[in-house]
Amino acid sequence: MIPLGLKVVYTIFVCALVPIYWREYGLANFLWFSDIALLALVPALWFENALLVSMLAISVVFFEALWNVDFFFRLATGKPLIGLSAYMFDPRIPLSIRGLSCFHIVLPLLLLWMLHRLGYDQRAFLWQTIVAMVVLPLSYLVTNAQENVNWVYGLGENPQRILPAPLFVILLMLLFPLAVYLPTHLLFARMFRAAGA
């Protein structure tokens, strides 16, 4: 169902990106849901696993779409929109590193194409929610407010100060499944045939 050439090229790209990102950003950077999706898509491609693809899709397609809107708006106008892609315009970050981050453009398209090919597995909502229940507290425990991986310290660049930090993480653990995963799950269940059908 998935061409061998795509599997090979994607795997080589990820194998090249990982050590560069690790050196530039540190290991904790791979806790970003987009980076988890980038990595997990390797076995999903090779095994043509609809459940894993579906989990990754409901996890990141919404946020990747926002990232792309923000990136292309700033590219076209020179003005920030929501700031998700601000680092792509930071001259302190080497251009080669920013170039690798263009995977955010391809990743949602690839995930949607794979859902079209493999179908959508409706178990993805439950399993991705479980993953988020692990990743979000872990992001809080092993990162800091400056890194703000998965926005566990606040939505945006500055840490939030309204709620106690652990309570904010608990709120995110409710917000991600209910406000992002569930609507995306319902949309994909209507858009794509059921996996295995």
Secondary structure as GFF3:
##gff-version 3
##sequence-region A 1 197
A	DSSP	alpha_helix	4	25	.	.	.	ID=ss1
A	DSSP	three_ten_helix	27	31	.	.	.	ID=ss2
A	DSSP	alpha_helix	33	47	.	.	.	ID=ss3
A	DSSP	alpha_helix	50	77	.	.	.	ID=ss4
A	DSSP	three_ten_helix	86	89	.	.	.	ID=ss5
A	DSSP	alpha_helix	95	100	.	.	.	ID=ss6
A	DSSP	alpha_helix	103	118	.	.	.	ID=ss7
A	DSSP	alpha_helix	124	142	.	.	.	ID=ss8
A	DSSP	three_ten_helix	149	151	.	.	.	ID=ss9
A	DSSP	alpha_helix	165	175	.	.	.	ID=ss10
A	DSSP	pi_helix	176	181	.	.	.	ID=ss11
A	DSSP	alpha_helix	182	191	.	.	.	ID=ss12
###
